Amino acid sequence: MSKTSWKIEKLHSVRPTEFFQLVQKNKEYIHPTFPVTISSCETLWKTKSFFSDSKNFKKQGKGEYFILKEEQNNQIIGYFQIKNISQKIGRC
């Protein structure tokens, strides 16, 4: 079994084309759990819109998107979203 070292970065640290390629490469696998991501990234144009929407999502204080990258080759290996961020809660 191999071990992968990875790092977390904000979504906008990558280009929409890189994210589009990740989604397209894995769309059959991720479709059952990420259907909205699949539909939001069907084309490069829609992926760019997804990036724009994610900026607005953050500006509204609703959450933020992050990506996971392999440290060794800087390749994107996944992404996740943190929702419902509240400044009123002092702990996670």
Contact map, one row per residue, 1 for C-alpha under 8 A:
11100000000000000000000000000000000000000000000000000000000000000000000000000000000000000000
11110000000000000000000000000000000000000000000000000000000000000000000000000000000000000000
11111000000000000000000000000000000000000000000000000000000000000000000000000000000000000000
01111100000000000000000000000000000000000000000000000000000000000000010000000000000000000000
00111110000000000000000000000000000000000000000000000000000000000000011100000000000000000000
00011111000000000000000000000000000000000000000000000000000000000001111000000000000000000000
00001111100000000000000000000000000000000000000000000000000000000001111000000000000000000000
00000111110000000000000000000000000000000000000000000000000000000111100000000000000000000000
00000011111010000000000000000000000000000000000000000000000000000111100000000000000000000000
00000001111110000000000000000000000000000000000000000000000000011110000000000000000000000000
00000000111111000000000000000000000000000000000000100000000000001110000000000010000000000000
00000000011111100000000000000000000000000000000000100000000000000000000000000000000000000000
00000000111111100000000000000000000000000000000000000000000000000000000000000000000000000000
00000000001111110110000000000000000000000000000000000000000000000000000000000000000000000000
00000000000111111110000000000000000000000000000000000000000000000000000000000000000000000000
00000000000001111111000000000000000000000001001100100000000000000000000000000000000000000000
00000000000000111111100000000000000000000001001000000000000000000000000000000000000000000000
00000000000001111111110000000000000000000000000000000000000000000000000000010000000000000000
00000000000001111111111000000000000000000000001000000000000000000000000000010000000000000000
00000000000000011111111100000000000000001111001000000000000000000000000000000000000000000000
00000000000000001111111110000000000000000000000000000000000000000000000000000000000000000000
00000000000000000111111111000000000000000000000000000000000000000000000000011100000000000000
00000000000000000011111111100000000011001000000000000000000000000000000000000000000000000000
00000000000000000001111111100000000000000100000000000000000000000000000000000000000000000000
00000000000000000000111111100000000000000000000000000000000000000000000000000000000000000000
00000000000000000000011111111100000000000000000000000000000000000000000000000000000000000000
00000000000000000000001111111110000001000000000000000000000000000000000000000000000000000000
00000000000000000000000001111110000000000000000000000000000000000000000000000000000000000000
00000000000000000000000001111111000000000000000000000000000000000000000000000000000000000000
00000000000000000000000001111111111001000000000000000000000000000000000000000000000000000000
00000000000000000000000000111111111001000000000000000000000000000000000000000000000000000000
00000000000000000000000000001111111000000000000000000000000000000000000000000000000000000000
00000000000000000000000000000111111000000000000000000000000000000000000000000000000000000000
00000000000000000000000000000111111111000000000000000000000000000000000000000000000000000000
00000000000000000000000000000111111111100000000000000000000000000000000000000000000000000000
00000000000000000000000000000000011111110000000000000000000000000000000000000000000000000000
00000000000000000000001000000000011111111000000000000000000000000000000000000000000000000000
00000000000000000000001000100110011111111100000000000000000000000000000000000000000000000000
00000000000000000000000000000000001111111100000000000000000000000000000000000000000000000000
00000000000000000000000000000000000111111100011001000000000000000000000000000000000000000000
00000000000000000001001000000000000011111111011001000000000000000000000000000000000000000000
00000000000000000001000100000000000001111111011000000000000000000000000000000000000000000000
00000000000000000001000000000000000000001111111000000000000000000000000000000000000000000000
00000000000000011001000000000000000000001111111100000000000000000000000000000000000000000000
00000000000000000000000000000000000000000011111110000000000000000000000000000000000000000000
00000000000000000000000000000000000000011111111111000000000000000000000000000000000000000000
00000000000000011011000000000000000000011111111111100000000000000000000000000000000000000000
00000000000000010000000000000000000000000001111111110000000000000000000000000000000000000000
00000000000000000000000000000000000000000000111111111000000000000000000000000000000000000000
00000000000000000000000000000000000000011000011111111100000000000000000000000000000000000000
00000000001100010000000000000000000000000000001111111110000000000000000000000000000000000000
00000000000000000000000000000000000000000000000111111111000000000000000000000000000000000000
00000000000000000000000000000000000000000000000011111111100000000000000000000000000000000000
00000000000000000000000000000000000000000000000001111111110000011000000000000000000000000000
00000000000000000000000000000000000000000000000000111111111000000000000000000000000000000000
00000000000000000000000000000000000000000000000000011111111100000000000000000000000000000000
00000000000000000000000000000000000000000000000000001111111111110000000000000000000000000000
00000000000000000000000000000000000000000000000000000111111111110000000000000000000000000000
00000000000000000000000000000000000000000000000000000011111111000000000000000000000000000000
00000000000000000000000000000000000000000000000000000001111111000000000000000000000000000000
00000000000000000000000000000000000000000000000000000000111111100000000000000000000111000000
00000000000000000000000000000000000000000000000000000000111111110000000000000000001110000000
00000000000000000000000000000000000000000000000000000000110011111000000000000000111110000000
00000000010000000000000000000000000000000000000000000100110001111100000000000000111000000000
00000000011000000000000000000000000000000000000000000100000000111110000000000011110000000000
00000001111000000000000000000000000000000000000000000000000000011111000000000011100000000000
00000001111000000000000000000000000000000000000000000000000000001111100000011111000000000000
00000111100000000000000000000000000000000000000000000000000000000111110000011110000000000000
00000111100000000000000000000000000000000000000000000000000000000011111001111100000000000000
00011110000000000000000000000000000000000000000000000000000000000001111111111000000000000000
00001110000000000000000000000000000000000000000000000000000000000000111111100000000000000000
00001000000000000000000000000000000000000000000000000000000000000000011111000000000000000000
00000000000000000000000000000000000000000000000000000000000000000000011111100000000000000000
00000000000000000000000000000000000000000000000000000000000000000000111111110000000000000000
00000000000000000000000000000000000000000000000000000000000000000000111011111000000000000000
00000000000000000110010000000000000000000000000000000000000000000011110001111100000000000000
00000000000000000000010000000000000000000000000000000000000000000011110000111110000000000000
00000000000000000000010000000000000000000000000000000000000000000011100000011111000000000000
00000000001000000000000000000000000000000000000000000000000000001111000000001111100000000000
00000000000000000000000000000000000000000000000000000000000000001110000000000111110000000000
00000000000000000000000000000000000000000000000000000000000000111100000000000011111000000000
00000000000000000000000000000000000000000000000000000000000000111000000000000001111110000000
00000000000000000000000000000000000000000000000000000000000001110000000000000000111110000000
00000000000000000000000000000000000000000000000000000000000011100000000000000000011111000000
00000000000000000000000000000000000000000000000000000000000011100000000000000000011111100000
00000000000000000000000000000000000000000000000000000000000010000000000000000000000111111000
00000000000000000000000000000000000000000000000000000000000000000000000000000000000011111100
00000000000000000000000000000000000000000000000000000000000000000000000000000000000001111100
00000000000000000000000000000000000000000000000000000000000000000000000000000000000001111111
00000000000000000000000000000000000000000000000000000000000000000000000000000000000000111111
00000000000000000000000000000000000000000000000000000000000000000000000000000000000000001111
00000000000000000000000000000000000000000000000000000000000000000000000000000000000000001111
